[in-house]
Amino acid sequence: MKRGDLVTIAQNGDYERKPRPAVVIQSDLFDAMDSVTVCLITGEETEAAILRPALEPDETNGLRARSWVQIDKIATIRRARVGKIFGRLPDADMKRISASLAVFLGIA
């Protein structure tokens, strides 16, 4: 599992009550850890572009409809609760996500 991979997660939490798509945001340097950090993905459109970078569906990412990365919904979960990798985001999308994360976390 690498940064930029799209996965399905299953976790019982405030925002993860059902299996949800997510993007891996954790650095590849930490792939030996028993957990992984992700941002949840939603199909609900919003006007908050900095908090919801849009993703267009294509063959590489495996999304079926336009989706939005929920920058404010960061979760660290056990790898055992992560499903198969179903897609991958290109570098351009990951750069937008990284920029939004930096603003949200106050490190920009």
C-alpha positions in Angstrom: 0.0 0.0 0.0 1.5 3.3 -1.1 0.7 7.0 -0.8 -1.9 7.8 -3.4 -3.5 4.4 -3.5 -7.3 4.3 -3.3 -8.7 1.7 -0.8 -11.9 0.8 0.9 -11.8 1.0 4.7 -14.1 -0.5 7.3 -14.0 1.0 10.8 -16.5 1.8 13.4 -16.2 5.5 14.1 -17.9 8.8 13.7 -17.4 8.9 10.0 -16.7 5.3 9.0 -19.9 3.4 9.9 -20.0 1.7 6.5 -17.2 0.6 4.1 -15.8 3.8 2.6 -13.3 4.7 -0.1 -10.2 6.5 1.1 -6.9 7.8 -0.2 -3.7 6.8 1.5 -1.9 10.0 2.6 0.8 8.5 4.8 4.4 8.6 3.5 5.8 5.4 2.0 8.6 5.6 4.5 6.2 4.2 7.1 4.9 1.2 5.3 6.1 -1.3 8.0 3.7 0.2 10.6 0.6 -1.8 11.5 -1.6 1.2 10.7 -2.1 3.5 7.8 -3.3 7.2 7.6 -6.0 8.0 5.0 -8.4 10.8 4.0 -12.0 9.7 3.5 -13.7 10.2 0.1 -17.3 11.2 -0.4 -19.7 11.5 -3.3 -21.4 14.5 -1.8 -20.5 17.8 -3.5 -19.5 20.8 -1.4 -18.5 24.4 -2.1 -15.4 24.2 0.2 -12.9 23.5 -2.5 -9.8 23.8 -0.2 -11.3 21.1 2.1 -12.7 19.0 -0.7 -10.4 18.5 -3.7 -12.5 17.0 -6.6 -11.6 13.7 -8.3 -12.8 12.8 -11.7 -13.4 9.1 -12.3 -11.1 7.3 -14.7 -9.6 3.8 -15.3 -6.6 4.5 -13.2 -8.3 5.7 -10.0 -11.2 3.2 -10.3 -13.8 5.7 -9.1 -17.3 5.3 -10.7 -18.5 8.9 -10.2 -17.0 12.4 -9.4 -15.8 12.3 -5.8 -14.3 14.6 -3.2 -11.4 14.0 -0.8 -12.5 15.0 2.7 -9.3 16.8 3.9 -10.9 17.3 7.3 -11.7 13.6 7.7 -8.2 12.1 8.4 -8.2 8.6 9.9 -5.4 6.3 11.1 -6.6 2.7 11.0 -5.2 -0.8 11.3 -4.0 -2.2 8.0 -6.1 -5.3 8.8 -9.2 -3.1 8.3 -8.1 -1.9 4.9 -9.6 -3.6 1.8 -8.0 -4.1 -1.6 -6.4 -1.3 -3.5 -8.9 -0.4 -6.2 -7.1 2.5 -7.8 -4.4 5.1 -7.7 -4.3 8.9 -7.9 -1.9 10.6 -10.3 0.8 12.9 -8.9 -1.2 16.0 -9.9 -4.1 15.0 -7.7 -1.8 14.1 -4.8 -0.1 17.5 -5.0 -3.5 19.2 -4.7 -4.4 17.0 -1.7 -1.0 17.6 -0.1 -1.5 21.4 -0.5 -4.9 21.2 1.0 -3.6 19.1 3.9 -0.9 21.6 4.6 -3.4 24.5 4.8 -5.8 22.5 7.0 -3.1 21.3 9.4 -1.5 24.8 9.6 1.8 23.7 8.2 1.7 25.7 5.0 
